């Protein structure tokens, strides 16, 4: 059930948050990445469009993880917060 980027809509910033249009086999999703998640994903802290694009794969995997665990939001949205990135990273480290 992995999410994939939608080719018809580019990622963008709005109200300090990143927005990534994605889809799975059954629905379109809007992944909203908080400013704090963008700042915390790498050093130095940065919440720019460039940071969103550089780590779009990570944010997509975190959103897929949340979707697979029943933690999607209303209206086909998935919020990715700094805590979600940390949790996802810890689950990956436990598998290695």
N, C-alpha and C positions, 0 to 999 in steps of 0.2 A: 504494500500500500504506500510506497514511497511517493512523496510529492515531487513534482517536477516544475521547472519554470514555465510560465506561459509565454510563448514566443510573440504573442500579439500585444503584450503590455509590459513595458519596462519597469524595473524597480525605481522607486522614487522616495524622496523625503517629504514629510508633511508634519507640521506641528512638532518638530524635533525628533520624530520617530521615523524609522525606515519602514517602507511598505513594499512587500514582494508579492506580486500576483503569482500564484501557483495553482496546480491542479493535481488531482489523483484520477483514478479511473472512473469516478462517479460524480465528482463535483469540482467546482472552482473554489479556491480558497484565497483569502488575503492574509498573508503572514505579516503581522505588525511587530517590528523589532523596536523595543524601547531604546531611548537615548542611552540609558545606563548599560544595556546589553551591548550596544555598539561600542561604548567606551571601554567596557570591561573585557571584551573578547581578545584584545591584544594591547600591548604597550607601545607607545604612550597612549593614554586615553584620547579617543577621537570619535566624534559622532557625525562624521561627514558621509557624503554620498560615496566617496572613494572607499571608506571603511566598509560600508554596506556591501559594495560590490566585491571587495577583497575577501570577505568572509561569508558571501552569499551561500556557499555550499554548507558551511557550518550551521548557519541559521536555518537553512532548509532541512538539514538533518535533525536539528532540535525540534523544529515544527513537526516533522514526521514522527519523531519519538512521542511528542505530546499527543498527536492525533491517534497513534496506535494505542496509547494508554487512556483514551477517552477524555482527554483534557483540552478539547477544542472549545472555542467560544461560540457565542451566539452569532447568527447571521453569517455563517461560513468564514469566521475569522479565527486565527490562532495567534495569540500574543506570545512573543518570545521575550522573556525578561532575563535579567542577569542571573537570577537564581536558576532559571531553566537551563541556561548554558552550563552553569557549574554542575547541576545534577546530571545532565547528559554526559559531560566530560567524565564524571565519576563513574557512571555506568560503563563507559567505554574502557576506562582504566581497569575496572574489575574484570572485564572480559579478556584482557591481555595477559 
